[in-house]
Amino acid sequence: MPLSVRADLADLPAYIPGRKIPGAIVLSSNEVSTRAPESVLAAIAAAAADMNRYPQMANDDVLVRTAEYLGVAEDRVTIGAGSVAIAQQFLQAMCTEGQEVLYAWRSFEAYPIITQIIGGRSIKVPLTADYRHDLDAMADAVTDDTRVVLVANPNNPTGTAMRTAELERFLDRVPDHVLIVLDEAYREFVTDPEVPDGLRLAEGRENVAVVRTFSKAYGLAGARVGYSVAPPVLTTAARKVGIPFAVNRVAQAGAIAAMDAAEELLARCRPVTVERERVHSALLEMGFEVPPSQANFVWLLLGERTAAFNEHCLDQKVVVRAFAGEGARVTVSGLPEENDAFLAAARSFAG
Ligand code: PMP
């Protein structure tokens, strides 16, 4: 019999990374535009010098530092090779073949991919008419077979965010046998005081895991490191299914140095959020439909015009992230001139 790989992989959706075009302004991957501080780069360089040695298997130093940084117990923290890896670890820890993973759609494009990879069954609940999570419909969609609900707050690619009262009501409604993974990859860009800090929201709840990342606000997208905070039972399970030594030496060192430089890094989020409001208003004035965003990007509803918009922006040397037939997600830079270049492209497209 010839060798065959899993048949279902034939229709596994591809994760499409934001494009990188030399000389263009890259607003396609929700990265920050500025390099990591010198102290972080120096820590990474120092760690790189020992590259002949494996990193710490259990991420000891970065785990201890993360727990201290967040003010949580170490047995609640998991370090992973990006928050997406940790989300996948939670799915692996919770699901066996065919079990249900529920999430809003559209949301982070990795969700259907990691669900299928672990053999789970995706249950997608459409967003509301104003591109927000339909939390009531999601709670209604939970069944005895549901094992995990993935909730991005703010949501990617819409940028929309849920507020404390609605999210608390949702957490109260979801039965205890279901793990809720609260994905806060963009937490540091939230300015609405009514959008909750997931760590506070999760306190005292045995079925909530919060995942966050050093990729965005902390400027380490290239290092691949994120963390979760969850009850110890879940944490032990998530750590168990992680690939040994997945978080490399420079990622571990970079994350520690980034937490040491947190004040400077978090201050860099402020120009991004100021620019976000400027970009959002300008786009609305041009006639685009753009939901309010609490993240470091905006979502332009373009429908069938998406491909043309994408091409137009590329012609203007601005790379955005197009979702064919739906819209374009555009990262808001902390550098006003980068946003100006995008706004000029959008303006000329709008005609
Ligand atoms: N969650 C959401 C909602 C995201 O948008 C992203 C990045 N695109 C991630 C998680 C993954 O981030 P990382 O794996 O780099 O930590």
Boltz pocket constraint, residues with backbone or C-beta under 6 A from the ligand:
constraints:
  - pocket:
      binder: B
      contacts: [[A, 29], [A, 30], [A, 81], [A, 82], [A, 83], [A, 84], [A, 85], [A, 108], [A, 152], [A, 154], [A, 155], [A, 156], [A, 183], [A, 185], [A, 212], [A, 213], [A, 214], [A, 215], [A, 221], [A, 224], [A, 225], [A, 226]]
      max_distance: 6.0
